[in-house]
Amino acid sequence: MSPQKTSFYLICLMMWWPILIKAAPKEITSDSFIKPYSATYSTTWKKGISLKVEGTQTLSQTPDKQWRFSFEADTFFASLNESVKFNVDKGQISPLVYEYHTSAFGKKRDAVLTFDWQKNRVKNDVKNKPWNMDIQAGVLDKLSIQLQIRQDLKHNKPKLDYLIADGGKLKPWHFERLGSEKIKTQLGDINTIKVKREGTGKRAKTTTFWFAPKYDFLLVKLLHQEKKESYKLELESIK
C-alpha cells in the first residue's frame, strides 16, 4: 500500500474511532450496579376503601458485599414489609432470601423464599408449609425484579423477559417499553421511561412503571390495577 493510501486510512480511522468506541456495548461490572439510596413514596391502596400511607424503599450494601433491597409501609389498618438479600455478578441479580410480611384488617400473610444456588433450588415457606422447587440461573423473586429491570434499562438491554419464583412455579414475566414520558413529581417534572406488564388469565393484572434515567433509573411512579384492587406509588423524596 502506498504511503498516501496509508495516511488516508489512518486519518479515516482517527475520525471514526471515537464513534466506534461510543457504539460498542458497555461492559457491565460490579461498579456499574445501582448505587445505594433511600426513597420515600406516597402509597395509595384501594380495596373496598382507599388508604394513603407513606412507604420507604431502601437499597444498601453489607460489609461482605451482599445487597439488601426493601420496601416498608405501615398504618393503623395495614402494614407491608418486603425485602430481599442478594448478590450481583456482572449486572445479574441472584436472590438469596426473599421475605414478604403483610397484615391488613387483622389478616396476616407471611412468605420466605430461600435460594440455594449450589443446588439450583429454592425453598418456599408459606404458612409453615415449606416446599422446594428447581430453579435455573437468572431466576428472580417478585421484589428484586424491579432492580433487575432498572439495571437492564440502564444498559439498554433489548428484551425485558424474566423468570420469577412464585407460588411453587417459575412464572415468565414480560415487560414492554412504552417510550418516554415526562411526569410531575414532588421533585418537579422528570423525564421517564415507561414500562408495562400485562397479566394473563381470569385475574388479569396490569402494572405500569415509570423509571427516571436521571436518578439511576429509579422508580418514580407505579400503578397496579386488577379487578377489585389497585395501588399507586409516587416518589416524594430520595437521599
Backbone bond lengths (Angstrom), bond angles and torsions (degrees), N, CA, C in turn:
res aa  C-N    CA-C-N  psi(-1)  N-CA   C-N-CA  omega(-1)  CA-C   N-CA-C  phi
1 M - - - 1.463 - - 1.522 108.18 -
2 S 1.312 116.63 137.23 1.463 121.25 -176.41 1.524 109.89 -71.70
3 P 1.342 116.44 156.06 1.475 119.74 178.74 1.523 112.24 -58.16
4 Q 1.365 116.72 -33.67 1.460 120.00 -179.52 1.529 110.57 -65.90
5 K 1.372 117.75 -44.14 1.459 121.27 -179.59 1.531 110.40 -67.92
6 T 1.342 115.76 -37.92 1.468 118.89 178.61 1.525 110.81 -60.92
7 S 1.307 116.39 -44.43 1.466 121.29 179.64 1.525 110.63 -62.83
8 F 1.353 116.06 -39.47 1.461 120.72 -179.87 1.533 110.96 -62.42
9 Y 1.351 116.08 -46.66 1.470 119.33 -179.40 1.519 111.71 -65.94
10 L 1.337 117.51 -36.40 1.455 120.53 177.76 1.518 111.52 -64.74
11 I 1.330 116.62 -39.90 1.471 120.77 178.30 1.528 110.15 -64.58
12 C 1.349 116.80 -42.50 1.473 120.94 179.33 1.527 110.36 -62.89
13 L 1.353 116.52 -42.56 1.450 120.23 -179.42 1.522 110.71 -63.70
14 M 1.338 117.14 -40.50 1.454 120.77 178.74 1.515 111.65 -64.48
15 M 1.347 117.08 -34.38 1.459 120.96 -179.94 1.524 111.57 -71.50
16 W 1.340 116.41 -40.11 1.472 120.68 -173.82 1.521 113.42 -91.43
17 W 1.339 118.34 -15.52 1.460 119.98 -174.70 1.534 113.52 -58.04
18 P 1.365 120.14 -45.17 1.477 119.06 178.97 1.514 112.59 -59.70
19 I 1.348 117.69 -35.47 1.460 121.33 179.91 1.515 110.32 -70.33
20 L 1.344 116.51 -41.28 1.459 119.96 179.10 1.522 111.26 -63.92
21 I 1.328 115.81 -39.85 1.465 120.12 178.78 1.517 110.44 -63.68
22 K 1.344 116.86 -42.91 1.463 121.39 -178.77 1.519 111.34 -64.89
23 A 1.325 117.00 -35.77 1.463 121.03 -176.09 1.514 112.55 -78.66
24 A 1.337 117.70 -17.53 1.458 120.33 -177.33 1.519 110.19 -67.41
25 P 1.343 118.17 144.90 1.460 121.10 179.15 1.521 110.66 -59.49
26 K 1.334 115.57 138.70 1.462 120.71 -179.81 1.512 110.16 -79.85
27 E 1.325 116.21 128.91 1.462 119.96 179.30 1.527 109.57 -67.41
28 I 1.332 116.31 132.89 1.448 121.28 179.37 1.521 108.86 -91.22
29 T 1.304 117.07 117.07 1.460 122.30 179.45 1.520 109.70 -118.78
30 S 1.329 116.48 171.32 1.465 120.14 178.55 1.515 111.12 -61.85
31 D 1.337 117.05 -29.91 1.460 120.63 -179.38 1.528 112.24 -72.98
32 S 1.337 117.48 -16.05 1.456 120.33 -176.58 1.524 112.40 -90.39
33 F 1.353 116.93 2.87 1.459 119.12 179.68 1.527 109.96 -74.30
34 I 1.314 115.54 163.72 1.454 123.03 -178.67 1.533 110.41 -57.05
35 K 1.326 115.99 136.89 1.467 120.72 -178.10 1.532 110.79 -79.93
36 P 1.348 117.71 148.80 1.469 121.25 178.67 1.528 111.98 -57.25
37 Y 1.331 116.37 147.96 1.460 121.64 -178.38 1.524 109.35 -165.46
38 S 1.323 115.55 170.90 1.458 122.93 170.79 1.525 107.43 -136.65
39 A 1.321 117.51 128.32 1.461 122.21 -177.81 1.521 109.84 -127.87
40 T 1.323 115.45 143.31 1.462 121.72 178.80 1.524 109.29 -109.89
41 Y 1.337 115.55 135.70 1.458 121.74 -178.93 1.525 110.45 -126.07
42 S 1.329 116.01 147.39 1.458 119.27 165.43 1.523 106.50 -86.81
43 T 1.318 116.64 134.55 1.457 122.51 -174.84 1.524 109.08 -120.91
44 T 1.323 116.37 119.57 1.464 121.10 177.49 1.517 108.58 -111.56
45 W 1.310 115.73 120.50 1.466 122.01 -176.70 1.516 109.02 -118.32
46 K 1.314 117.32 128.30 1.458 121.94 -179.92 1.525 109.94 -122.23
47 K 1.330 114.79 117.16 1.463 121.27 174.27 1.518 107.19 -154.15
48 G 1.317 114.67 86.50 1.458 119.78 -172.88 1.509 110.96 84.22
49 I 1.344 117.29 -55.64 1.451 122.17 173.87 1.524 108.14 -121.49
50 S 1.306 116.51 168.36 1.457 121.08 -178.63 1.524 110.14 -108.92
51 L 1.324 116.97 127.89 1.457 122.64 177.76 1.523 108.98 -121.34
52 K 1.330 116.00 138.31 1.454 120.16 175.95 1.517 108.78 -124.22
53 V 1.316 116.91 120.61 1.460 121.66 -177.37 1.530 109.59 -134.55
54 E 1.333 114.90 171.06 1.461 120.65 177.51 1.517 109.32 -102.34
55 G 1.314 116.76 132.79 1.454 121.71 179.14 1.515 110.83 -121.60
56 T 1.332 116.16 151.34 1.463 121.21 -179.22 1.519 110.03 -122.87
57 Q 1.323 115.48 128.26 1.462 122.40 177.31 1.526 107.88 -111.43
58 T 1.343 116.41 130.83 1.468 120.30 -174.91 1.521 110.38 -134.98
59 L 1.331 115.39 135.40 1.461 122.30 171.78 1.518 107.67 -120.43
60 S 1.337 116.92 124.83 1.459 120.71 -179.48 1.524 110.10 -141.23
61 Q 1.325 115.46 159.79 1.463 121.33 178.39 1.517 109.53 -117.05
62 T 1.345 115.26 135.54 1.459 121.02 -178.26 1.531 109.83 -85.30
63 P 1.345 118.07 163.80 1.467 120.82 179.72 1.528 113.38 -58.35
64 D 1.358 117.48 -28.10 1.464 119.48 179.85 1.532 112.51 -89.77
65 K 1.357 115.71 17.82 1.469 123.53 173.36 1.533 113.98 73.10
66 Q 1.328 116.95 12.45 1.457 118.73 169.36 1.530 108.51 -84.29
67 W 1.332 115.29 169.33 1.459 120.77 -177.41 1.519 110.10 -122.63
68 R 1.334 115.63 154.83 1.465 121.56 173.69 1.520 108.96 -134.84
69 F 1.323 116.04 130.79 1.461 123.06 179.52 1.520 107.46 -125.64
70 S 1.339 117.62 130.46 1.456 119.24 -175.15 1.519 111.82 -145.03
71 F 1.329 114.26 157.72 1.464 121.30 171.75 1.521 107.76 -138.04
72 E 1.339 116.46 130.54 1.455 121.45 -178.23 1.523 110.15 -133.22
73 A 1.323 116.28 135.87 1.463 122.71 174.90 1.517 107.48 -144.54
74 D 1.341 116.30 142.72 1.460 119.14 -174.24 1.520 110.46 -149.10
75 T 1.345 116.55 133.60 1.456 123.42 173.17 1.519 108.20 -138.54
76 F 1.334 115.80 177.31 1.455 120.09 177.41 1.523 111.29 -63.35
77 F 1.356 117.01 -32.54 1.458 121.61 -174.89 1.528 113.27 -92.87
78 A 1.325 117.36 -29.68 1.463 119.39 -172.27 1.525 110.63 -151.13
79 S 1.341 115.63 156.91 1.458 120.76 176.41 1.526 109.02 -147.66
80 L 1.324 114.89 152.95 1.460 121.37 177.80 1.516 108.57 -140.89
81 N 1.320 115.79 130.94 1.458 121.62 175.62 1.526 106.96 -135.77
82 E 1.315 115.68 109.76 1.468 121.43 -177.33 1.516 108.39 -127.10
83 S 1.339 117.08 132.20 1.462 119.39 -177.55 1.523 110.41 -151.53
84 V 1.330 115.18 159.73 1.459 120.93 175.39 1.529 109.14 -146.87
85 K 1.329 116.16 135.74 1.459 122.61 169.78 1.522 107.38 -99.88
86 F 1.333 117.38 140.18 1.457 118.77 -174.40 1.521 111.60 -157.16
87 N 1.322 115.05 165.33 1.457 123.25 171.05 1.529 108.97 -110.52
88 V 1.329 115.37 162.38 1.471 121.35 176.68 1.517 109.07 -131.52
89 D 1.324 116.35 131.53 1.460 121.06 176.09 1.522 108.65 -133.70
90 K 1.332 115.71 111.06 1.461 122.25 -179.68 1.524 112.07 51.97
91 G 1.329 114.41 45.40 1.459 119.77 174.94 1.508 115.50 86.34
92 Q 1.338 118.59 -7.38 1.464 121.57 -179.54 1.524 110.21 -99.62
93 I 1.326 116.09 125.17 1.459 122.03 179.45 1.521 110.65 -82.78
94 S 1.336 115.93 137.30 1.465 122.41 173.34 1.526 108.00 -124.02
95 P 1.341 117.60 103.90 1.471 119.77 -178.99 1.522 111.33 -62.86
96 L 1.324 115.70 148.20 1.457 122.18 175.78 1.529 110.71 -112.08
97 V 1.334 116.49 -54.76 1.467 121.33 177.50 1.531 108.91 -140.37
98 Y 1.322 115.95 123.06 1.467 122.04 176.15 1.520 108.68 -111.61
99 E 1.341 116.44 132.79 1.464 121.14 179.35 1.522 110.46 -128.23
100 Y 1.340 113.93 140.28 1.465 120.90 178.54 1.525 107.79 -136.07
101 H 1.341 115.68 119.50 1.457 120.83 179.54 1.522 108.60 -133.05
102 T 1.315 116.15 122.30 1.457 119.86 -178.94 1.522 110.61 -138.76
103 S 1.317 115.09 149.82 1.455 121.98 176.60 1.516 108.01 -141.76
104 A 1.329 116.39 129.37 1.461 120.72 -179.80 1.521 109.20 -143.60
105 F 1.328 114.97 117.22 1.468 121.12 177.85 1.534 111.74 52.97
106 G 1.337 115.57 42.79 1.453 120.79 176.09 1.505 115.54 88.26
107 K 1.315 118.62 -9.96 1.457 121.79 179.38 1.521 109.66 -98.17
108 K 1.345 115.90 129.77 1.459 120.80 -177.61 1.524 110.91 -113.99
109 R 1.326 114.93 150.67 1.458 120.85 173.84 1.522 108.56 -142.97
110 D 1.321 115.78 129.94 1.464 121.09 -179.23 1.529 109.36 -130.44
111 A 1.304 116.23 140.40 1.464 121.21 176.37 1.521 108.90 -147.17
112 V 1.335 115.88 138.45 1.470 121.69 177.17 1.521 108.20 -132.84
113 L 1.325 117.20 124.60 1.460 122.66 175.99 1.521 108.80 -112.06
114 T 1.331 116.14 125.45 1.460 121.41 178.83 1.527 108.71 -114.38
115 F 1.334 116.28 121.61 1.460 121.84 -175.65 1.527 110.19 -97.22
116 D 1.338 115.82 129.22 1.458 122.30 176.40 1.529 107.30 -114.64
117 W 1.337 116.15 98.71 1.471 120.06 -175.18 1.521 112.04 -80.75
118 Q 1.334 118.33 -12.10 1.456 120.44 173.69 1.535 110.27 -71.46
119 K 1.331 115.82 -37.49 1.464 121.18 -179.50 1.529 112.53 -103.62
120 N 1.345 116.64 -2.04 1.468 121.51 -176.62 1.531 111.74 53.31
121 R 1.333 114.42 52.53 1.454 121.12 178.27 1.526 109.37 -138.15
122 V 1.328 115.52 155.33 1.451 121.11 174.78 1.520 108.60 -127.78
123 K 1.337 114.91 135.27 1.459 120.73 176.69 1.519 108.11 -102.45
124 N 1.325 116.27 126.20 1.453 121.93 -179.21 1.520 108.39 -113.66
125 D 1.321 115.89 122.11 1.460 121.01 179.37 1.526 108.70 -114.42
126 V 1.337 116.69 103.52 1.460 123.03 178.43 1.519 108.27 -121.78
127 K 1.331 116.69 124.91 1.468 122.06 -178.96 1.529 111.48 55.69
128 N 1.349 115.53 39.00 1.474 121.60 179.55 1.528 112.83 57.51
129 K 1.322 116.19 29.85 1.467 121.45 176.36 1.525 108.38 -124.49
130 P 1.332 116.67 81.84 1.472 119.80 -175.34 1.523 113.13 -72.91
131 W 1.308 115.42 148.88 1.460 122.29 172.94 1.515 108.02 -145.22
132 N 1.335 116.63 161.18 1.468 122.06 -178.37 1.519 110.51 -119.20
133 M 1.328 115.16 150.64 1.459 120.72 -178.52 1.520 109.71 -143.84
134 D 1.321 116.83 141.02 1.460 121.09 175.73 1.525 109.79 -74.01
135 I 1.318 115.99 142.07 1.461 121.27 177.79 1.525 108.98 -132.62
136 Q 1.309 115.75 176.30 1.458 121.63 178.67 1.518 109.08 -135.26
137 A 1.301 116.45 167.99 1.464 121.17 -179.64 1.523 110.22 -56.75
138 G 1.319 116.22 136.89 1.452 120.95 177.75 1.516 114.79 96.68
139 V 1.336 117.99 -9.36 1.467 120.90 179.77 1.541 109.46 -67.91
140 L 1.336 115.73 139.67 1.458 122.02 -177.58 1.523 111.10 -122.77
141 D 1.322 116.17 173.96 1.462 122.16 171.84 1.531 108.34 -105.65
142 K 1.340 116.31 179.17 1.462 120.40 -173.44 1.528 114.10 -75.58
143 L 1.330 117.63 -7.84 1.460 119.62 177.28 1.526 112.02 -104.37
144 S 1.333 117.41 -47.04 1.469 119.66 -178.07 1.525 112.05 -65.39
145 I 1.338 117.75 -18.41 1.467 120.89 176.65 1.531 110.57 -55.82
146 Q 1.336 116.61 -34.85 1.464 119.47 -178.89 1.526 111.31 -63.33
147 L 1.338 116.08 -42.27 1.460 119.88 178.29 1.521 111.54 -68.81
148 Q 1.345 116.90 -36.98 1.461 119.74 -179.43 1.526 111.00 -65.56
149 I 1.336 116.76 -39.28 1.468 120.00 176.39 1.523 109.81 -62.01
150 R 1.321 117.06 -44.25 1.463 120.30 179.52 1.529 110.72 -60.49
151 Q 1.321 116.14 -44.22 1.460 120.53 179.74 1.522 110.65 -63.01
152 D 1.334 117.18 -40.59 1.461 120.65 -178.19 1.530 111.88 -72.71
153 L 1.335 117.21 -34.54 1.459 120.03 173.90 1.529 110.33 -66.14
154 K 1.317 115.35 -39.70 1.469 121.53 179.98 1.518 111.36 -59.31
155 H 1.334 116.55 -35.42 1.456 121.10 -178.82 1.533 112.27 -104.34
156 N 1.343 114.60 15.99 1.469 121.75 171.75 1.526 112.99 55.31
157 K 1.323 117.07 43.48 1.455 119.82 176.34 1.532 109.33 -69.29
158 P 1.337 117.30 137.72 1.468 119.71 -173.72 1.524 114.61 -70.97
159 K 1.346 118.40 -29.85 1.459 121.04 -177.01 1.524 110.83 -119.19
160 L 1.335 114.48 142.41 1.458 120.96 178.03 1.528 108.06 -119.11
161 D 1.326 115.86 69.49 1.462 122.91 -179.24 1.529 108.83 -119.25
162 Y 1.344 116.00 132.47 1.456 119.91 -173.79 1.528 110.69 -141.81
163 L 1.347 115.50 161.50 1.455 122.65 172.24 1.526 108.26 -112.92
164 I 1.349 116.25 128.64 1.450 122.29 -176.61 1.522 109.81 -116.05
165 A 1.334 116.79 130.46 1.469 121.63 174.26 1.520 107.79 -81.19
166 D 1.329 116.40 113.17 1.463 120.28 -175.40 1.528 110.40 -158.59
167 G 1.326 115.79 127.55 1.454 120.09 174.59 1.516 114.91 62.97
168 G 1.335 117.67 31.50 1.456 120.80 178.61 1.506 114.50 80.61
169 K 1.335 116.73 9.56 1.459 120.57 -179.16 1.525 110.37 -135.11
170 L 1.336 115.27 159.73 1.458 121.03 168.66 1.518 106.95 -95.97
171 K 1.325 115.93 112.20 1.458 120.60 -174.22 1.527 110.79 -104.90
172 P 1.341 117.45 127.66 1.463 119.57 177.10 1.521 110.85 -77.38
173 W 1.312 115.89 128.26 1.461 121.35 176.86 1.531 107.95 -116.97
174 H 1.318 115.98 125.50 1.467 121.47 177.93 1.520 109.19 -114.17
175 F 1.324 115.98 133.23 1.456 122.16 178.24 1.526 108.85 -116.82
176 E 1.320 115.46 138.76 1.463 121.38 -177.85 1.522 110.34 -113.34
177 R 1.321 116.11 129.06 1.462 120.30 174.07 1.529 109.12 -73.09
178 L 1.335 115.57 132.73 1.463 120.35 179.32 1.524 112.23 -111.99
179 G 1.321 116.52 13.15 1.457 119.81 177.88 1.516 113.06 93.42
180 S 1.323 116.13 -166.28 1.464 122.66 -176.94 1.526 110.97 -95.88
181 E 1.335 115.36 150.70 1.467 120.10 177.42 1.520 109.22 -154.56
182 K 1.327 116.36 134.27 1.460 120.92 175.87 1.523 108.06 -92.21
183 I 1.346 116.35 126.84 1.460 119.54 -179.06 1.524 110.06 -125.66
184 K 1.336 114.94 156.48 1.457 121.34 179.22 1.522 109.39 -87.77
185 T 1.325 117.01 133.55 1.458 122.48 177.84 1.525 109.24 -136.85
186 Q 1.331 115.89 175.49 1.465 120.16 175.87 1.522 111.52 -66.00
187 L 1.342 116.69 -17.64 1.462 120.85 178.21 1.525 111.82 -95.62
188 G 1.343 116.24 8.53 1.456 120.77 -177.49 1.520 111.43 102.25
189 D 1.325 116.53 -174.47 1.459 121.03 177.70 1.524 109.89 -71.11
190 I 1.330 116.26 131.72 1.460 120.96 -177.29 1.525 109.55 -129.22
191 N 1.326 116.38 132.95 1.464 121.07 173.38 1.523 109.07 -76.53
192 T 1.323 116.39 132.01 1.466 120.69 -175.29 1.523 111.28 -132.21
193 I 1.336 114.36 162.83 1.455 122.74 168.46 1.531 106.68 -102.69
194 K 1.324 116.54 122.55 1.464 121.60 -177.00 1.528 109.74 -94.02
195 V 1.328 115.83 128.65 1.463 122.46 -177.08 1.529 108.38 -130.76
196 K 1.329 116.66 142.25 1.466 120.06 -176.10 1.517 111.32 -133.74
197 R 1.327 115.36 142.75 1.465 121.90 173.34 1.514 109.62 -122.98
198 E 1.325 116.47 123.26 1.461 122.83 178.53 1.519 109.20 -99.98
199 G 1.334 117.38 125.31 1.449 121.48 175.11 1.521 110.56 -79.14
200 T 1.323 116.60 171.36 1.459 121.67 179.64 1.521 109.61 -131.08
201 G 1.321 116.59 168.45 1.457 121.23 177.01 1.515 112.64 89.91
202 K 1.329 115.12 -171.64 1.464 120.83 -176.47 1.518 112.37 -65.24
203 R 1.333 116.50 -35.07 1.459 120.66 179.75 1.524 109.92 -100.85
204 A 1.302 115.11 55.58 1.462 120.25 -177.06 1.529 110.32 -59.96
205 K 1.333 114.82 133.55 1.453 121.51 -179.71 1.523 109.28 -123.69
206 T 1.309 115.55 146.24 1.454 120.90 177.07 1.521 108.88 -126.43
207 T 1.324 115.92 127.32 1.459 120.11 178.25 1.524 108.48 -126.96
208 T 1.332 115.94 127.27 1.460 121.81 -179.86 1.527 108.76 -116.26
209 F 1.334 115.88 134.47 1.454 122.72 -176.58 1.532 109.23 -120.57
210 W 1.330 115.75 145.36 1.459 121.82 172.85 1.529 107.76 -123.16
211 F 1.334 117.25 114.10 1.462 122.81 -177.77 1.530 109.82 -108.85
212 A 1.336 116.82 138.85 1.463 122.00 -174.87 1.521 111.33 -105.07
213 P 1.348 118.90 109.07 1.465 120.98 176.83 1.536 112.78 -55.73
214 K 1.330 117.29 -32.91 1.463 121.96 -178.43 1.522 111.74 -60.46
215 Y 1.328 116.69 -31.29 1.466 121.62 -178.11 1.528 111.45 -112.13
216 D 1.325 116.40 45.92 1.466 120.88 177.30 1.527 111.09 60.80
217 F 1.338 115.09 35.84 1.467 123.11 179.61 1.536 112.25 60.67
218 L 1.322 115.78 34.20 1.458 121.86 175.77 1.530 109.96 -61.22
219 L 1.337 115.71 143.30 1.460 120.90 172.78 1.527 108.36 -70.79
220 V 1.325 117.59 119.50 1.464 120.34 179.47 1.527 111.72 -107.69
221 K 1.348 116.25 -14.90 1.464 119.12 176.80 1.523 108.86 -158.93
222 L 1.334 114.89 143.23 1.463 121.16 176.18 1.524 107.91 -140.58
223 L 1.315 116.25 137.59 1.462 121.38 176.41 1.520 108.42 -132.15
224 H 1.341 116.12 116.38 1.469 122.18 179.62 1.522 108.85 -113.47
225 Q 1.328 115.41 131.75 1.459 120.36 -177.80 1.520 110.69 -135.91
226 E 1.322 115.38 135.32 1.454 121.98 170.16 1.516 107.89 -143.90
227 K 1.319 117.40 -173.62 1.457 120.98 -168.46 1.525 113.80 -55.98
228 K 1.327 117.50 -51.12 1.463 120.17 -174.32 1.520 113.11 -119.54
229 E 1.303 116.76 13.84 1.459 119.24 -175.19 1.518 110.39 -150.91
230 S 1.309 116.17 148.70 1.463 120.80 174.16 1.520 108.91 -154.49
231 Y 1.312 116.11 153.91 1.453 119.43 170.80 1.515 110.51 -149.30
232 K 1.323 114.33 156.10 1.463 120.64 -174.99 1.518 109.44 -137.59
233 L 1.330 115.83 135.78 1.453 122.66 172.82 1.520 108.93 -112.87
234 E 1.327 116.71 137.69 1.457 120.67 175.93 1.529 108.94 -138.54
235 L 1.322 115.64 129.50 1.462 121.39 -176.43 1.522 111.39 -65.19
236 E 1.357 115.23 135.29 1.457 121.05 176.21 1.518 112.28 -114.28
237 S 1.339 117.22 -38.54 1.462 119.91 179.77 1.512 110.20 -157.35
238 I 1.333 116.32 162.51 1.467 121.84 178.20 1.516 108.24 -148.09
239 K 1.339 114.97 143.48 1.464 119.86 175.45 1.514 110.33 -149.41
